[in-house]
């Protein structure tokens, strides 16, 4: 069975850093699109970043560009989201999502079939 598990969330002060991990099991990351999303209660889910096997381009939302970096370790079947210079407005539940029927990125949550349970990121002084 395919499973995605996020980890790495926590409480951090403004300006700090966190690295989130999305570990995939039950499938090999050979043809994929994996996105990172975040959601705050009362707000729409926001696509943060994406990495894919086919289009070869890493994408970022304007709100995080220059601060966040997405990467993949194929040997570990894991995608990472390095978050630097964190701001209070980055506070959210962060989830990874994957689709294995395409190899290009999408910022739409509806494009992804599998989802992790999410990890809480809180940025506060």
Secondary structure by P-SEA (a helix, b strand, c coil): cbbbbbcccccccccbbbbbbbbbcccccccbbbbbbbbcccccccccccccccccbbbbcccccccbbbbbcccccbbbbbbcccccccccbbbbbbbccccccccccccccccccbbbbbbcc
